């Protein structure tokens, strides 16, 4: 598998990101290896907190959460998913599949032999992280689910065919229009089409360069990113050739009932329905992407019972960026339970 590695100078002198890099190689599933970068802060013998980012972010998203968690005596581990951050970036869109992302991070998790883990997962960090919890429940002590989910065919089977046809006719919107699409306020939108499908179409087909800093800034954040923050979020991606993973992710979400990993996610849900360790939902008050996504977990996951679930406010989709201290407190509170 051909891959690229972002030059190290791209990560020099990033604002509020003084952390030492760590690396581990995993099987790329084609007979080669991919190098995964991760941060490992705090006492080596502390209880493990695993912070998983999503699309199109990287471990920089957790820069304001890591120091207070480490100061609380926790071992804080924040990897960059394959295709993001300092991790290797396969160059072909087809290299990226949901199953491979799970396999890569499963290999990473088991090589590090992490146990007693409390995972904080958001966006694609939850699509992968909850699969890890289901595959290795004995390794996890708790979950904080933040603006995430585990979709297993969100569009009912009866509506899949017309929805797929409608998707084909959707316009490729401009980046500046994405927030309106997610909120159902896009002037050129079709009735009943989820905003996420516009994002999927944009990532797959837009000729615009996908600048992660701009994308993160667009999706309902409580405050705009500074120029330095945008630069840092963009740092792993010097040009379009590094962005295959970021562009691919939205197409891998199993929206329709016949897409890859629907069966596997349904199986993972069966495990989560038996998961009785602390499971907290900490969704934000202004996320146009996952609003209401916590309801199924509250209903079906036994570990949700007796937990002080919360709303992170004011915050958009990237609540780690908007309200890091509230996110830290959520982790500390679930550790006390």
C-alpha positions in Angstrom: 0.0 0.0 0.0 1.5 3.3 -1.1 1.4 6.0 1.6 2.7 9.5 2.3 4.2 10.9 5.5 3.7 14.6 6.3 7.1 16.4 6.7 7.9 16.9 10.3 8.5 20.6 9.8 4.8 21.0 9.3 4.3 20.3 13.0 6.9 22.6 14.4 5.8 25.4 16.7 2.1 24.7 16.6 0.1 26.7 19.1 -0.5 24.9 22.4 0.8 21.6 21.0 4.1 20.9 22.8 3.6 17.1 23.1 6.3 14.5 22.2 5.4 12.2 19.3 5.1 8.4 19.7 4.9 5.9 16.9 3.8 2.3 16.4 3.5 0.3 13.1 0.5 -1.8 12.2 -0.3 -4.2 9.5 -1.7 -2.4 6.5 -3.7 -5.5 5.5 -1.8 -5.8 2.3 1.5 -7.2 3.6 3.1 -3.9 4.5 3.0 -1.6 7.5 1.6 1.8 8.3 2.9 4.0 11.1 0.4 5.4 13.6 1.3 8.5 15.6 -0.1 8.9 19.1 0.4 11.2 22.2 1.1 9.5 25.5 1.0 12.0 28.4 0.7 11.8 32.2 1.9 9.1 34.5 2.7 5.7 32.9 0.9 3.9 35.7 -2.2 6.1 35.6 -5.7 5.0 34.5 -5.8 5.2 30.8 -8.0 7.8 29.0 -8.2 7.3 25.2 -9.1 10.3 23.1 -10.3 9.5 19.6 -10.8 12.3 17.0 -12.9 12.2 13.8 -13.1 13.8 10.4 -11.2 16.0 9.4 -9.3 16.6 12.7 -6.3 15.0 14.4 -4.9 14.9 18.0 -4.4 18.6 17.9 -8.2 18.8 18.7 -7.4 17.5 22.2 -4.6 19.9 23.0 -6.5 21.7 25.7 -7.9 18.5 27.3 -4.6 16.6 27.6 -2.8 18.8 30.3 -5.6 18.9 32.9 -6.3 15.2 32.4 -2.7 14.4 32.9 -2.5 16.7 35.9 -5.4 14.6 37.4 -3.1 11.6 37.4 -4.4 10.0 34.2 -2.4 8.5 31.4 -3.8 10.3 28.4 -3.4 8.7 24.9 -4.5 10.4 21.8 -3.8 8.7 18.4 -4.0 10.1 15.0 -6.2 7.9 12.8 -4.5 6.5 9.6 -4.8 9.3 7.0 -4.7 12.1 9.6 -2.2 14.0 11.7 1.3 12.6 11.9 0.1 9.1 11.0 0.8 7.6 7.6 -1.6 8.5 4.8 -2.4 5.9 2.1 -2.6 7.8 -1.2 -5.5 6.0 -2.9 -9.1 6.7 -1.9 -9.9 3.0 -2.2 -7.2 2.2 0.4 -9.6 3.5 3.1 -12.5 1.3 4.2 -14.4 1.2 7.5 -13.2 -2.3 8.2 -9.6 -1.3 7.7 -9.8 1.6 10.0 -11.2 -0.7 12.7 -8.5 -3.3 11.9 -5.7 -0.7 12.0 -6.8 0.7 15.4 -7.5 -2.8 16.8 -3.9 -3.7 15.9 -2.7 -0.5 17.6 -4.8 -1.0 20.7 -3.7 -4.6 21.2 0.0 -3.9 20.6 -0.1 -1.3 23.3 -2.1 -3.8 25.4 -4.2 -1.0 26.8 -6.6 -2.1 29.6 -8.9 -0.3 32.0 -9.5 2.3 29.3 -12.0 5.1 29.5 -12.6 6.3 25.9 -13.8 9.7 24.9 -14.9 9.5 21.3 -16.4 12.0 18.9 -17.5 12.0 15.2 -15.6 9.1 13.4 -13.8 8.5 16.7 -17.0 7.0 17.9 -17.7 4.9 14.7 -14.3 3.3 15.3 -14.1 3.6 19.1 -17.4 1.9 19.7 -16.4 -0.9 17.4 -13.3 -1.3 19.6 -15.4 -1.4 22.7 -17.6 -4.1 21.2 -14.6 -6.1 20.0 -12.6 -5.8 23.3 -15.1 -5.0 26.1 -12.8 -6.4 28.6 -10.2 -3.7 27.8 -12.7 -0.8 28.5 -13.8 0.6 31.9 -16.1 3.3 30.5 -17.2 5.4 27.6 -17.9 9.1 27.1 -19.8 9.5 23.8 -19.6 13.0 22.5 -21.4 14.1 19.3 -21.0 10.6 17.8 -22.8 7.4 17.1 -22.7 3.9 15.6 -24.9 4.0 12.5 -26.1 0.7 11.0 -28.2 1.8 8.0 -29.8 5.1 9.1 -32.1 5.3 6.1 -34.9 2.7 6.4 -34.7 -0.1 3.8 -38.0 1.0 2.1 -36.6 4.5 1.4 -33.0 3.5 0.4 -33.6 3.2 -3.3 -35.3 6.6 -3.7 -32.8 8.2 -1.3 -29.9 6.9 -3.4 -31.5 8.3 -6.5 -32.0 11.6 -4.8 -28.4 11.6 -3.7 -27.3 11.4 -7.3 -29.1 14.6 -8.2 -27.9 16.6 -5.2 -25.7 19.6 -6.1 -22.1 19.7 -5.0 -22.4 22.7 -2.7 -19.7 25.1 -1.8 -17.8 24.7 1.5 -19.4 27.9 2.8 -22.9 26.4 2.4 -22.2 23.2 4.4 -23.4 24.5 7.8 -26.8 25.6 6.2 -27.1 22.1 4.6 -26.6 20.4 8.0 -29.3 22.7 9.5 -31.8 22.2 6.7 -31.5 25.8 5.7 -29.8 25.4 2.3 -31.8 27.4 -0.2 -31.2 24.9 -3.0 -31.8 21.8 -0.8 -34.3 19.0 -1.5 -37.0 18.4 1.2 -36.2 15.5 3.5 -32.6 15.1 2.5 -30.3 14.8 5.5 -27.6 17.5 5.6 -24.9 14.8 6.0 -25.5 13.6 2.4 -24.5 17.1 1.1 -21.3 16.7 3.2 -20.7 13.2 1.7 -21.2 14.6 -1.8 -18.9 17.6 -1.1 -16.1 15.4 0.2 -16.4 12.9 -2.7 -16.9 15.3 -5.6 -16.1 18.9 -4.8 -13.2 20.5 -6.8 -12.6 22.8 -3.8 -9.6 21.9 -1.7 -10.8 20.4 1.5 -9.1 22.5 4.1 -9.8 20.9 7.5 -9.3 24.1 9.4 -12.1 25.7 7.4 -14.4 22.7 7.6 -14.0 22.6 11.4 -14.7 26.3 11.6 -17.9 26.0 9.6 -19.8 23.4 11.5 -21.5 25.4 14.2 -18.6 26.1 16.5 -19.3 28.5 19.4 -16.3 30.7 18.4 -14.4 31.0 15.2 -10.9 29.5 14.9 -7.9 31.8 15.0 -5.6 31.8 12.0 -3.0 29.9 14.0 -5.6 27.2 14.9 -6.6 26.9 11.3 -3.0 26.5 10.3 -2.5 23.8 12.9 -5.6 21.8 11.8 -4.4 22.1 8.2 -0.8 21.2 9.0 -1.0 17.4 8.3 -2.2 18.1 4.7 0.3 20.1 2.7 -1.7 19.5 -0.5 -4.6 17.5 -2.0 -2.4 14.4 -2.3 -2.5 14.0 1.5 -6.3 14.3 1.8 -7.5 10.9 0.5 -8.4 9.7 4.0 -10.2 13.0 4.9 -12.2 12.9 1.7 -13.1 9.3 2.0 -14.5 9.1 5.6 -18.0 10.5 4.9 -18.5 7.9 2.1 -17.8 5.1 4.6 -20.6 6.0 7.0 -23.1 3.2 6.7 -26.1 5.4 5.9 -28.0 2.9 3.7 -29.0 -0.6 4.8 -26.9 -2.4 2.1 -23.6 -0.5 2.6 -20.4 -2.2 4.0 -20.2 -2.7 7.8 -23.9 -2.5 8.5 -23.9 -6.1 9.6 -20.8 -5.6 11.7 -22.2 -2.5 13.3 -25.5 -4.3 14.1 -23.4 -7.0 15.8 -21.5 -4.3 17.7 -24.8 -2.9 18.9 -25.7 -6.3 20.3 -22.6 -6.1 22.5 -23.3 -2.6 23.5 -26.8 -3.7 24.7 -24.9 -5.8 27.2 -22.3 -3.2 28.2 -23.0 -2.4 31.8 -19.9 -0.3 32.6 -20.3 3.5 32.9 -21.4 5.0 29.6 -22.0 8.8 29.4 -23.6 10.8 26.6 -22.1 14.3 26.5 -23.6 15.9 23.3 -23.4 19.6 22.6 -26.3 22.1 22.4 -25.6 23.2 18.9 -24.4 20.3 16.8 -26.1 20.2 13.4 -24.6 16.8 12.6 -25.5 14.5 15.5 -28.3 16.2 17.4 -30.5 13.7 19.1 -28.1 10.8 18.4 -27.8 10.1 22.1 -31.4 8.8 22.4 -30.8 5.3 21.2 -27.8 4.8 23.5 -29.8 6.1 26.6 -32.5 3.6 25.7 -30.4 0.5 24.9 -27.1 0.6 26.7 -27.3 -0.6 30.3 -24.2 1.4 31.3 -26.1 4.6 30.7 -28.3 4.0 33.7 -27.3 6.0 36.8 -24.9 8.2 34.9 -25.0 12.0 34.9 -25.4 12.6 31.2 -24.9 16.2 30.1 -25.2 18.8 27.4 -21.9 20.6 26.6 -22.7 24.3 26.1 -22.3 26.5 24.2 -20.6 24.2 21.6 -20.9 23.0 18.0 -19.9 19.7 16.5 -16.3 20.0 17.7 -17.1 20.4 21.3 -13.5 19.6 22.3 -12.5 22.8 20.6 -15.3 24.9 22.0 -15.5 23.6 25.6 -12.5 21.5 26.5 -12.9 22.0 30.3 -16.5 20.7 30.2 -15.3 17.7 28.3 -12.5 17.1 30.8 -15.0 17.3 33.6 -17.2 14.7 31.9 -14.3 12.3 31.9 -13.4 13.0 35.5 -17.0 12.5 36.6 -17.4 9.2 34.8 -14.1 8.0 36.4 -15.6 8.7 39.8 -18.6 6.5 39.2 
